[in-house]
C-alpha cells in the first residue's frame, strides 16, 4: 500500500512539473525554478519507491519494469541538473510523465529478476551499466530535440518552444558532454563485465554483450570523429541514435525475451 501511494504521488509530481514547463512557454516572466520544484520532490519520492522495489532480502530485483523505472529516474536527475546550466527542461515535458508511469508500474510487481549475488563488484557493474544506458538514452532524447530544432531553423520556422532552447551550438556541446560521460560509463561497464563476470559470452548474455560492444564502437567512433574531424549536426544525430538503438536492444530487448517470452 505504501509503495502504491508513494508511486502515485511521484507520478502526480512528475506530471505537474511537465505541465508547468509546458505552460512556461507562454509566460517568459515565470521563474524557471518553479516548474522544476515538483520534479525535485518527485525524484526524492521515486528514490524511496526504487529503494523498496530493488533491494530485498532475496537480492536485487532488476526486472524489466524496475530497471526501466531506475533508468527513467536517473534521466530525470540528469535533466534537472542540466537545466541548471542550459534551458533543456523542455525535455521533461515528455520524460517526466514517463518517469512517473514507470514508477507506478514498477511498484505493482509485474516482473521480477532477482540477482542473488552478494558480490559488491558485480552489483557495481550492474549499477554502472544502468548509469551508462540512462546517459545514452538521455543523449538520444537530446539528439532528437536537436534534430527538430535544426529542421525548424533550416526551414525558416524558428518559432514555438525552440525559442526557449539554447542556441544550436550550445545544444551540440551539451550533447557531446552527455555522450562523453555515457561512453566512459559504458566502457567501465564492459571492462567490469569482462573482469568480474565468469563468462560474459554465456548463452543468456552473448546477445547483450555483442550488441553493447557494437553500440560502444559506434559511440567511440562518433566521439573520435568529433575530436578529429569536427563531426556535428545530422552526422552526430544519426550516430547517436544508432548507438542508442543497439544499446537499448541489448539491455531491454534481452530482458524482454528472458522475462516475458522465455
C-alpha atoms as an extended CHARMM CRD file, in Angstrom:
* protein
*
       262  EXT
         1         1  UNK       CA              0.0000000000        0.0000000000        0.0000000000  PROA      1               0.0000000000
         2         2  UNK       CA              2.8230000000        2.3940000000        0.8810000000  PROA      2               0.0000000000
         3         3  UNK       CA              4.5580000000        1.7860000000       -2.4530000000  PROA      3               0.0000000000
         4         4  UNK       CA              1.3580000000        2.4460000000       -4.3760000000  PROA      4               0.0000000000
         5         5  UNK       CA              0.7130000000        5.7440000000       -2.5730000000  PROA      5               0.0000000000
         6         6  UNK       CA              4.3330000000        6.8590000000       -2.9940000000  PROA      6               0.0000000000
         7         7  UNK       CA              4.4230000000        5.9650000000       -6.7030000000  PROA      7               0.0000000000
         8         8  UNK       CA              1.1070000000        7.7570000000       -7.3210000000  PROA      8               0.0000000000
         9         9  UNK       CA              2.4810000000       10.8290000000       -5.5460000000  PROA      9               0.0000000000
        10        10  UNK       CA              5.6460000000       10.6830000000       -7.6580000000  PROA      10              0.0000000000
        11        11  UNK       CA              3.5630000000       10.3770000000      -10.8290000000  PROA      11              0.0000000000
        12        12  UNK       CA              1.4190000000       13.3850000000       -9.9020000000  PROA      12              0.0000000000
        13        13  UNK       CA              4.5070000000       15.4950000000       -9.1430000000  PROA      13              0.0000000000
        14        14  UNK       CA              6.2400000000       14.4590000000      -12.3650000000  PROA      14              0.0000000000
        15        15  UNK       CA              3.1700000000       15.3000000000      -14.4460000000  PROA      15              0.0000000000
        16        16  UNK       CA              2.6840000000       18.5990000000      -12.5920000000  PROA      16              0.0000000000
        17        17  UNK       CA              6.2560000000       19.6050000000      -13.4170000000  PROA      17              0.0000000000
        18        18  UNK       CA              5.7930000000       18.6750000000      -17.0810000000  PROA      18              0.0000000000
        19        19  UNK       CA              2.5680000000       20.7140000000      -17.2060000000  PROA      19              0.0000000000
        20        20  UNK       CA              4.2090000000       23.7680000000      -15.5920000000  PROA      20              0.0000000000
        21        21  UNK       CA              7.1500000000       23.5640000000      -18.0010000000  PROA      21              0.0000000000
        22        22  UNK       CA              4.6950000000       23.4560000000      -20.9060000000  PROA      22              0.0000000000
        23        23  UNK       CA              2.8110000000       26.4600000000      -19.5510000000  PROA      23              0.0000000000
        24        24  UNK       CA              6.0480000000       28.3680000000      -19.1000000000  PROA      24              0.0000000000
        25        25  UNK       CA              6.4750000000       28.5550000000      -22.8730000000  PROA      25              0.0000000000
        26        26  UNK       CA              3.7150000000       31.1240000000      -22.9970000000  PROA      26              0.0000000000
        27        27  UNK       CA              4.8740000000       33.0810000000      -19.9530000000  PROA      27              0.0000000000
        28        28  UNK       CA              8.5100000000       34.1130000000      -20.0090000000  PROA      28              0.0000000000
        29        29  UNK       CA              8.0830000000       36.1090000000      -16.7930000000  PROA      29              0.0000000000
        30        30  UNK       CA              7.6740000000       32.8930000000      -14.7870000000  PROA      30              0.0000000000
        31        31  UNK       CA             10.6410000000       31.8620000000      -12.6520000000  PROA      31              0.0000000000
        32        32  UNK       CA             12.4970000000       28.9100000000      -14.1790000000  PROA      32              0.0000000000
        33        33  UNK       CA             12.8310000000       27.0820000000      -10.8660000000  PROA      33              0.0000000000
        34        34  UNK       CA              9.0860000000       26.9370000000      -10.2180000000  PROA      34              0.0000000000
        35        35  UNK       CA              8.2760000000       24.2350000000      -12.8160000000  PROA      35              0.0000000000
        36        36  UNK       CA             11.2980000000       22.2370000000      -11.6190000000  PROA      36              0.0000000000
        37        37  UNK       CA             10.3940000000       22.2860000000       -7.9100000000  PROA      37              0.0000000000
        38        38  UNK       CA              7.7720000000       19.4960000000       -8.2200000000  PROA      38              0.0000000000
        39        39  UNK       CA             10.1820000000       17.2420000000      -10.1210000000  PROA      39              0.0000000000
        40        40  UNK       CA             12.7610000000       17.5980000000       -7.3540000000  PROA      40              0.0000000000
        41        41  UNK       CA             10.1840000000       16.2500000000       -4.8980000000  PROA      41              0.0000000000
        42        42  UNK       CA              9.1390000000       13.5970000000       -7.4280000000  PROA      42              0.0000000000
        43        43  UNK       CA             12.7240000000       12.3900000000       -7.7360000000  PROA      43              0.0000000000
        44        44  UNK       CA             13.0220000000       12.0720000000       -3.9570000000  PROA      44              0.0000000000
        45        45  UNK       CA              9.7560000000       10.1090000000       -3.6820000000  PROA      45              0.0000000000
        46        46  UNK       CA             10.7330000000        7.9940000000       -6.7010000000  PROA      46              0.0000000000
        47        47  UNK       CA             14.0310000000        7.1780000000       -4.9380000000  PROA      47              0.0000000000
        48        48  UNK       CA             12.0860000000        5.7970000000       -1.9820000000  PROA      48              0.0000000000
        49        49  UNK       CA              9.9940000000        3.6270000000       -4.3180000000  PROA      49              0.0000000000
        50        50  UNK       CA             13.1170000000        2.3240000000       -6.0620000000  PROA      50              0.0000000000
        51        51  UNK       CA             14.8170000000        1.5520000000       -2.7770000000  PROA      51              0.0000000000
        52        52  UNK       CA             11.8300000000       -0.5440000000       -1.7020000000  PROA      52              0.0000000000
        53        53  UNK       CA             11.4390000000       -2.3530000000       -5.0310000000  PROA      53              0.0000000000
        54        54  UNK       CA             15.1030000000       -3.0310000000       -5.8600000000  PROA      54              0.0000000000
        55        55  UNK       CA             16.5800000000       -4.0180000000       -2.5150000000  PROA      55              0.0000000000
        56        56  UNK       CA             15.1270000000       -7.0300000000       -0.7430000000  PROA      56              0.0000000000
        57        57  UNK       CA             16.2100000000       -9.9080000000        1.4860000000  PROA      57              0.0000000000
        58        58  UNK       CA             16.3850000000      -12.2690000000       -1.5240000000  PROA      58              0.0000000000
        59        59  UNK       CA             18.6810000000       -9.9790000000       -3.5280000000  PROA      59              0.0000000000
        60        60  UNK       CA             18.4510000000       -7.1850000000       -6.0740000000  PROA      60              0.0000000000
        61        61  UNK       CA             15.2730000000       -7.0040000000       -8.1340000000  PROA      61              0.0000000000
        62        62  UNK       CA             16.0890000000       -5.5940000000      -11.5610000000  PROA      62              0.0000000000
        63        63  UNK       CA             13.1580000000       -6.8620000000      -13.5470000000  PROA      63              0.0000000000
        64        64  UNK       CA             12.1590000000       -5.2140000000      -16.8230000000  PROA      64              0.0000000000
        65        65  UNK       CA              9.8610000000       -2.5560000000      -15.3470000000  PROA      65              0.0000000000
        66        66  UNK       CA             12.0370000000       -1.9230000000      -12.2950000000  PROA      66              0.0000000000
        67        67  UNK       CA             15.1180000000       -1.4150000000      -14.4770000000  PROA      67              0.0000000000
        68        68  UNK       CA             13.1570000000        0.9190000000      -16.7450000000  PROA      68              0.0000000000
        69        69  UNK       CA             11.9570000000        2.8690000000      -13.7070000000  PROA      69              0.0000000000
        70        70  UNK       CA             15.5450000000        3.1700000000      -12.4430000000  PROA      70              0.0000000000
        71        71  UNK       CA             16.7740000000        4.4510000000      -15.8080000000  PROA      71              0.0000000000
        72        72  UNK       CA             13.9090000000        6.9760000000      -16.0240000000  PROA      72              0.0000000000
        73        73  UNK       CA             14.7790000000        8.1790000000      -12.5170000000  PROA      73              0.0000000000
        74        74  UNK       CA             18.4200000000        8.6980000000      -13.4980000000  PROA      74              0.0000000000
        75        75  UNK       CA             17.4020000000       10.5130000000      -16.6890000000  PROA      75              0.0000000000
        76        76  UNK       CA             15.1120000000       12.8180000000      -14.7030000000  PROA      76              0.0000000000
        77        77  UNK       CA             18.0150000000       13.6760000000      -12.3930000000  PROA      77              0.0000000000
        78        78  UNK       CA             20.2390000000       14.3820000000      -15.3880000000  PROA      78              0.0000000000
        79        79  UNK       CA             17.6320000000       16.6810000000      -16.9520000000  PROA      79              0.0000000000
        80        80  UNK       CA             17.1950000000       18.5170000000      -13.6530000000  PROA      80              0.0000000000
        81        81  UNK       CA             20.9490000000       19.0310000000      -13.2520000000  PROA      81              0.0000000000
        82        82  UNK       CA             21.4290000000       20.0360000000      -16.9090000000  PROA      82              0.0000000000
        83        83  UNK       CA             18.6180000000       22.5850000000      -16.5400000000  PROA      83              0.0000000000
        84        84  UNK       CA             20.7530000000       24.4780000000      -14.0470000000  PROA      84              0.0000000000
        85        85  UNK       CA             23.1990000000       25.3820000000      -16.8200000000  PROA      85              0.0000000000
        86        86  UNK       CA             21.1100000000       25.0730000000      -20.0100000000  PROA      86              0.0000000000
        87        87  UNK       CA             17.4750000000       25.6500000000      -20.9260000000  PROA      87              0.0000000000
        88        88  UNK       CA             16.7680000000       21.9890000000      -21.6230000000  PROA      88              0.0000000000
        89        89  UNK       CA             13.9180000000       21.4970000000      -19.1810000000  PROA      89              0.0000000000
        90        90  UNK       CA             11.6050000000       21.1070000000      -22.2060000000  PROA      90              0.0000000000
        91        91  UNK       CA             12.8620000000       17.5150000000      -22.3750000000  PROA      91              0.0000000000
        92        92  UNK       CA             10.9310000000       16.9770000000      -19.1660000000  PROA      92              0.0000000000
        93        93  UNK       CA              7.6000000000       17.5090000000      -20.9290000000  PROA      93              0.0000000000
        94        94  UNK       CA              7.9950000000       14.0480000000      -22.4550000000  PROA      94              0.0000000000
        95        95  UNK       CA             10.3510000000       12.3760000000      -19.9800000000  PROA      95              0.0000000000
        96        96  UNK       CA              8.8380000000       13.3000000000      -16.6010000000  PROA      96              0.0000000000
        97        97  UNK       CA              5.3680000000       11.7320000000      -17.1670000000  PROA      97              0.0000000000
        98        98  UNK       CA              7.0850000000        8.5740000000      -18.4470000000  PROA      98              0.0000000000
        99        99  UNK       CA              9.1870000000        8.5020000000      -15.2720000000  PROA      99              0.0000000000
       100       100  UNK       CA              6.0470000000        8.7620000000      -13.1790000000  PROA      100             0.0000000000
       101       101  UNK       CA              4.3290000000        5.9840000000      -15.1160000000  PROA      101             0.0000000000
       102       102  UNK       CA              7.4360000000        3.8040000000      -14.8180000000  PROA      102             0.0000000000
       103       103  UNK       CA              7.4820000000        4.3580000000      -11.0590000000  PROA      103             0.0000000000
       104       104  UNK       CA              3.8240000000        3.3890000000      -10.8110000000  PROA      104             0.0000000000
       105       105  UNK       CA              4.1570000000        0.2180000000      -12.8890000000  PROA      105             0.0000000000
       106       106  UNK       CA              7.3490000000       -0.9350000000      -11.1600000000  PROA      106             0.0000000000
       107       107  UNK       CA              5.6640000000       -0.6930000000       -7.7560000000  PROA      107             0.0000000000
       108       108  UNK       CA              2.9950000000       -3.1720000000       -8.8630000000  PROA      108             0.0000000000
       109       109  UNK       CA              5.4620000000       -6.0460000000       -9.0910000000  PROA      109             0.0000000000
       110       110  UNK       CA              4.6390000000       -7.1900000000      -12.6240000000  PROA      110             0.0000000000
       111       111  UNK       CA              8.1640000000       -8.5100000000      -13.2380000000  PROA      111             0.0000000000
       112       112  UNK       CA             10.9490000000       -9.7450000000      -11.0460000000  PROA      112             0.0000000000
       113       113  UNK       CA             14.5010000000      -10.6350000000      -11.9550000000  PROA      113             0.0000000000
       114       114  UNK       CA             16.3470000000      -11.3360000000       -8.7310000000  PROA      114             0.0000000000
       115       115  UNK       CA             20.1080000000      -11.0770000000       -8.6160000000  PROA      115             0.0000000000
       116       116  UNK       CA             21.0370000000      -13.0770000000       -5.5560000000  PROA      116             0.0000000000
       117       117  UNK       CA             24.7730000000      -12.4940000000       -5.6200000000  PROA      117             0.0000000000
       118       118  UNK       CA             26.1980000000      -10.5560000000       -2.7010000000  PROA      118             0.0000000000
       119       119  UNK       CA             29.3220000000       -9.7370000000       -4.6830000000  PROA      119             0.0000000000
       120       120  UNK       CA             29.7490000000       -5.9710000000       -4.4450000000  PROA      120             0.0000000000
       121       121  UNK       CA             31.8260000000       -5.9270000000       -7.6560000000  PROA      121             0.0000000000
       122       122  UNK       CA             29.0420000000       -7.4820000000       -9.7130000000  PROA      122             0.0000000000
       123       123  UNK       CA             26.4640000000       -5.1860000000       -8.1600000000  PROA      123             0.0000000000
       124       124  UNK       CA             28.7360000000       -2.2400000000       -9.0090000000  PROA      124             0.0000000000
       125       125  UNK       CA             28.9960000000       -3.4890000000      -12.5990000000  PROA      125             0.0000000000
       126       126  UNK       CA             25.1970000000       -3.6030000000      -12.8220000000  PROA      126             0.0000000000
       127       127  UNK       CA             24.7480000000       -0.0670000000      -11.4890000000  PROA      127             0.0000000000
       128       128  UNK       CA             27.4500000000        1.3480000000      -13.8000000000  PROA      128             0.0000000000
       129       129  UNK       CA             25.6870000000       -0.3310000000      -16.7240000000  PROA      129             0.0000000000
       130       130  UNK       CA             22.3640000000        1.2520000000      -15.7630000000  PROA      130             0.0000000000
       131       131  UNK       CA             24.0060000000        4.6770000000      -15.4680000000  PROA      131             0.0000000000
       132       132  UNK       CA             25.5980000000        4.2380000000      -18.9130000000  PROA      132             0.0000000000
       133       133  UNK       CA             22.2810000000        3.2740000000      -20.5110000000  PROA      133             0.0000000000
       134       134  UNK       CA             20.5000000000        6.2150000000      -18.8770000000  PROA      134             0.0000000000
       135       135  UNK       CA             23.1040000000        8.7010000000      -20.1170000000  PROA      135             0.0000000000
       136       136  UNK       CA             22.9230000000        7.3830000000      -23.6620000000  PROA      136             0.0000000000
       137       137  UNK       CA             19.1070000000        7.2910000000      -23.5970000000  PROA      137             0.0000000000
       138       138  UNK       CA             19.0860000000       10.9220000000      -22.4990000000  PROA      138             0.0000000000
       139       139  UNK       CA             21.5920000000       11.6900000000      -25.2660000000  PROA      139             0.0000000000
       140       140  UNK       CA             19.2180000000       10.1030000000      -27.7750000000  PROA      140             0.0000000000
       141       141  UNK       CA             16.3190000000       12.2400000000      -26.4950000000  PROA      141             0.0000000000
       142       142  UNK       CA             18.5540000000       15.2990000000      -26.6860000000  PROA      142             0.0000000000
       143       143  UNK       CA             19.6760000000       14.3900000000      -30.2340000000  PROA      143             0.0000000000
       144       144  UNK       CA             16.0380000000       14.0690000000      -31.3220000000  PROA      144             0.0000000000
       145       145  UNK       CA             15.2610000000       17.5110000000      -29.9100000000  PROA      145             0.0000000000
       146       146  UNK       CA             18.3810000000       18.8880000000      -31.5910000000  PROA      146             0.0000000000
       147       147  UNK       CA             17.2970000000       17.4040000000      -34.9360000000  PROA      147             0.0000000000
       148       148  UNK       CA             13.8730000000       19.0280000000      -34.6110000000  PROA      148             0.0000000000
       149       149  UNK       CA             15.4350000000       22.3640000000      -33.6820000000  PROA      149             0.0000000000
       150       150  UNK       CA             17.8150000000       22.1720000000      -36.6600000000  PROA      150             0.0000000000
       151       151  UNK       CA             14.9550000000       21.2820000000      -39.0090000000  PROA      151             0.0000000000
       152       152  UNK       CA             12.8200000000       24.2530000000      -37.9390000000  PROA      152             0.0000000000
       153       153  UNK       CA             15.7190000000       26.6760000000      -38.2410000000  PROA      153             0.0000000000
       154       154  UNK       CA             16.6760000000       25.4060000000      -41.7000000000  PROA      154             0.0000000000
       155       155  UNK       CA             13.0570000000       25.6540000000      -42.8560000000  PROA      155             0.0000000000
       156       156  UNK       CA             12.8990000000       29.2410000000      -41.5140000000  PROA      156             0.0000000000
       157       157  UNK       CA             10.2830000000       28.4310000000      -38.8550000000  PROA      157             0.0000000000
       158       158  UNK       CA             12.2250000000       29.1740000000      -35.6660000000  PROA      158             0.0000000000
       159       159  UNK       CA              9.1240000000       29.7650000000      -33.5640000000  PROA      159             0.0000000000
       160       160  UNK       CA              7.3390000000       27.7120000000      -30.9570000000  PROA      160             0.0000000000
       161       161  UNK       CA              9.0680000000       26.1990000000      -27.9870000000  PROA      161             0.0000000000
       162       162  UNK       CA             12.5110000000       26.1200000000      -29.6430000000  PROA      162             0.0000000000
       163       163  UNK       CA             12.7370000000       29.8240000000      -28.8080000000  PROA      163             0.0000000000
       164       164  UNK       CA             13.2630000000       28.6910000000      -25.2290000000  PROA      164             0.0000000000
       165       165  UNK       CA             16.1010000000       26.3010000000      -26.0960000000  PROA      165             0.0000000000
       166       166  UNK       CA             19.7920000000       27.2140000000      -26.0750000000  PROA      166             0.0000000000
       167       167  UNK       CA             21.4180000000       28.0140000000      -29.4370000000  PROA      167             0.0000000000
       168       168  UNK       CA             22.3060000000       25.0440000000      -31.6450000000  PROA      168             0.0000000000
       169       169  UNK       CA             25.9810000000       25.3870000000      -30.7460000000  PROA      169             0.0000000000
       170       170  UNK       CA             25.2700000000       25.0460000000      -27.0250000000  PROA      170             0.0000000000
       171       171  UNK       CA             22.8570000000       22.1690000000      -27.6560000000  PROA      171             0.0000000000
       172       172  UNK       CA             25.5990000000       20.3230000000      -29.5220000000  PROA      172             0.0000000000
       173       173  UNK       CA             28.1010000000       20.9800000000      -26.7420000000  PROA      173             0.0000000000
       174       174  UNK       CA             25.6900000000       19.5180000000      -24.1890000000  PROA      174             0.0000000000
       175       175  UNK       CA             25.0090000000       16.5190000000      -26.4440000000  PROA      175             0.0000000000
       176       176  UNK       CA             28.6940000000       15.6450000000      -26.6800000000  PROA      176             0.0000000000
       177       177  UNK       CA             29.1630000000       16.1700000000      -22.9580000000  PROA      177             0.0000000000
       178       178  UNK       CA             26.4130000000       13.6360000000      -22.3080000000  PROA      178             0.0000000000
       179       179  UNK       CA             27.8510000000       11.2580000000      -24.9010000000  PROA      179             0.0000000000
       180       180  UNK       CA             31.3300000000       11.5310000000      -23.4020000000  PROA      180             0.0000000000
       181       181  UNK       CA             30.0800000000       10.6640000000      -19.9180000000  PROA      181             0.0000000000
       182       182  UNK       CA             27.9680000000        7.8810000000      -21.4020000000  PROA      182             0.0000000000
       183       183  UNK       CA             30.9570000000        6.4670000000      -23.2730000000  PROA      183             0.0000000000
       184       184  UNK       CA             33.0750000000        6.4940000000      -20.1080000000  PROA      184             0.0000000000
       185       185  UNK       CA             30.3390000000        4.7390000000      -18.1320000000  PROA      185             0.0000000000
       186       186  UNK       CA             29.7250000000        2.2060000000      -20.9190000000  PROA      186             0.0000000000
       187       187  UNK       CA             33.4680000000        1.4910000000      -21.1650000000  PROA      187             0.0000000000
       188       188  UNK       CA             33.5810000000        0.9280000000      -17.4020000000  PROA      188             0.0000000000
       189       189  UNK       CA             30.5500000000       -1.3570000000      -17.6840000000  PROA      189             0.0000000000
       190       190  UNK       CA             32.1800000000       -3.5210000000      -20.3690000000  PROA      190             0.0000000000
       191       191  UNK       CA             35.5170000000       -3.6560000000      -18.5480000000  PROA      191             0.0000000000
       192       192  UNK       CA             33.9540000000       -4.6460000000      -15.2220000000  PROA      192             0.0000000000
       193       193  UNK       CA             31.8010000000       -7.1950000000      -17.0550000000  PROA      193             0.0000000000
       194       194  UNK       CA             34.8610000000       -8.8820000000      -18.5640000000  PROA      194             0.0000000000
       195       195  UNK       CA             36.6980000000       -8.7790000000      -15.2230000000  PROA      195             0.0000000000
       196       196  UNK       CA             34.0090000000       -9.7890000000      -12.7280000000  PROA      196             0.0000000000
       197       197  UNK       CA             31.5510000000      -11.9560000000      -14.6630000000  PROA      197             0.0000000000
       198       198  UNK       CA             32.5260000000      -15.6000000000      -15.0410000000  PROA      198             0.0000000000
       199       199  UNK       CA             31.5300000000      -15.8340000000      -18.7020000000  PROA      199             0.0000000000
       200       200  UNK       CA             30.3260000000      -12.6180000000      -20.3220000000  PROA      200             0.0000000000
       201       201  UNK       CA             29.6400000000      -14.5590000000      -23.5300000000  PROA      201             0.0000000000
       202       202  UNK       CA             27.4070000000      -17.1340000000      -21.8380000000  PROA      202             0.0000000000
       203       203  UNK       CA             24.2720000000      -18.0800000000      -23.7710000000  PROA      203             0.0000000000
       204       204  UNK       CA             21.9830000000      -15.7260000000      -21.8450000000  PROA      204             0.0000000000
       205       205  UNK       CA             24.4840000000      -12.8360000000      -22.0770000000  PROA      205             0.0000000000
       206       206  UNK       CA             26.0390000000      -13.1800000000      -25.5340000000  PROA      206             0.0000000000
       207       207  UNK       CA             23.4480000000      -11.0440000000      -27.3660000000  PROA      207             0.0000000000
       208       208  UNK       CA             23.6320000000       -8.3030000000      -24.7450000000  PROA      208             0.0000000000
       209       209  UNK       CA             27.4440000000       -8.3480000000      -24.8080000000  PROA      209             0.0000000000
       210       210  UNK       CA             27.7990000000       -8.2720000000      -28.6030000000  PROA      210             0.0000000000
       211       211  UNK       CA             25.1870000000       -5.5320000000      -29.0970000000  PROA      211             0.0000000000
       212       212  UNK       CA             26.7040000000       -3.4550000000      -26.2740000000  PROA      212             0.0000000000
       213       213  UNK       CA             30.1360000000       -3.7190000000      -27.9000000000  PROA      213             0.0000000000
       214       214  UNK       CA             28.6580000000       -2.6230000000      -31.2440000000  PROA      214             0.0000000000
       215       215  UNK       CA             26.9700000000        0.3520000000      -29.5620000000  PROA      215             0.0000000000
       216       216  UNK       CA             30.2120000000        1.1840000000      -27.7350000000  PROA      216             0.0000000000
       217       217  UNK       CA             32.1660000000        1.0670000000      -31.0180000000  PROA      217             0.0000000000
       218       218  UNK       CA             29.6630000000        3.3600000000      -32.7810000000  PROA      218             0.0000000000
       219       219  UNK       CA             29.7400000000        5.8260000000      -29.8970000000  PROA      219             0.0000000000
       220       220  UNK       CA             33.5450000000        5.7550000000      -29.7440000000  PROA      220             0.0000000000
       221       221  UNK       CA             33.7590000000        6.3610000000      -33.4960000000  PROA      221             0.0000000000
       222       222  UNK       CA             31.4210000000        9.3540000000      -33.1860000000  PROA      222             0.0000000000
       223       223  UNK       CA             33.4840000000       10.9100000000      -30.3860000000  PROA      223             0.0000000000
       224       224  UNK       CA             36.7030000000       10.3220000000      -32.3370000000  PROA      224             0.0000000000
       225       225  UNK       CA             35.1170000000       11.8840000000      -35.4360000000  PROA      225             0.0000000000
       226       226  UNK       CA             34.0570000000       14.8730000000      -33.3700000000  PROA      226             0.0000000000
       227       227  UNK       CA             37.5730000000       15.3210000000      -31.9870000000  PROA      227             0.0000000000
       228       228  UNK       CA             39.4490000000       14.6450000000      -35.2270000000  PROA      228             0.0000000000
       229       229  UNK       CA             37.1200000000       15.8730000000      -37.9630000000  PROA      229             0.0000000000
       230       230  UNK       CA             34.6470000000       18.1220000000      -36.1440000000  PROA      230             0.0000000000
       231       231  UNK       CA             31.6010000000       15.9620000000      -36.8380000000  PROA      231             0.0000000000
       232       232  UNK       CA             28.3590000000       17.6570000000      -35.8510000000  PROA      232             0.0000000000
       233       233  UNK       CA             24.7660000000       18.2270000000      -36.9360000000  PROA      233             0.0000000000
       234       234  UNK       CA             22.9970000000       15.3780000000      -38.7220000000  PROA      234             0.0000000000
       235       235  UNK       CA             26.0750000000       13.1590000000      -38.6020000000  PROA      235             0.0000000000
       236       236  UNK       CA             26.2260000000       13.3690000000      -34.8150000000  PROA      236             0.0000000000
       237       237  UNK       CA             22.4750000000       12.8020000000      -34.5260000000  PROA      237             0.0000000000
       238       238  UNK       CA             22.4920000000        9.6920000000      -36.7500000000  PROA      238             0.0000000000
       239       239  UNK       CA             25.4440000000        8.1000000000      -34.9720000000  PROA      239             0.0000000000
       240       240  UNK       CA             23.9480000000        8.8850000000      -31.5600000000  PROA      240             0.0000000000
       241       241  UNK       CA             20.6090000000        7.2950000000      -32.4170000000  PROA      241             0.0000000000
       242       242  UNK       CA             22.3470000000        4.2710000000      -33.9830000000  PROA      242             0.0000000000
       243       243  UNK       CA             24.3730000000        3.6590000000      -30.8330000000  PROA      243             0.0000000000
       244       244  UNK       CA             21.2590000000        4.1380000000      -28.7080000000  PROA      244             0.0000000000
       245       245  UNK       CA             19.3500000000        1.6190000000      -30.8220000000  PROA      245             0.0000000000
       246       246  UNK       CA             21.9310000000       -1.1420000000      -30.3510000000  PROA      246             0.0000000000
       247       247  UNK       CA             22.2490000000       -0.4910000000      -26.6150000000  PROA      247             0.0000000000
       248       248  UNK       CA             18.5250000000       -0.4210000000      -25.9720000000  PROA      248             0.0000000000
       249       249  UNK       CA             18.0420000000       -3.6970000000      -27.8540000000  PROA      249             0.0000000000
       250       250  UNK       CA             20.9470000000       -5.1200000000      -25.8450000000  PROA      250             0.0000000000
       251       251  UNK       CA             19.5180000000       -4.0560000000      -22.4970000000  PROA      251             0.0000000000
       252       252  UNK       CA             15.7440000000       -4.0490000000      -22.8080000000  PROA      252             0.0000000000
       253       253  UNK       CA             15.4670000000       -6.4780000000      -25.7180000000  PROA      253             0.0000000000
       254       254  UNK       CA             17.3040000000       -9.2320000000      -23.8650000000  PROA      254             0.0000000000
       255       255  UNK       CA             15.3540000000       -8.5660000000      -20.6380000000  PROA      255             0.0000000000
       256       256  UNK       CA             12.0560000000       -8.6490000000      -22.5490000000  PROA      256             0.0000000000
       257       257  UNK       CA             12.8820000000      -12.0050000000      -24.1450000000  PROA      257             0.0000000000
       258       258  UNK       CA             14.2440000000      -13.6130000000      -20.9640000000  PROA      258             0.0000000000
       259       259  UNK       CA             11.4700000000      -12.4200000000      -18.6350000000  PROA      259             0.0000000000
       260       260  UNK       CA              8.3190000000      -12.4400000000      -20.7690000000  PROA      260             0.0000000000
       261       261  UNK       CA              8.9550000000      -14.7330000000      -23.7520000000  PROA      261             0.0000000000
       262       262  UNK       CA             11.2690000000      -17.4490000000      -22.4820000000  PROA      262             0.0000000000
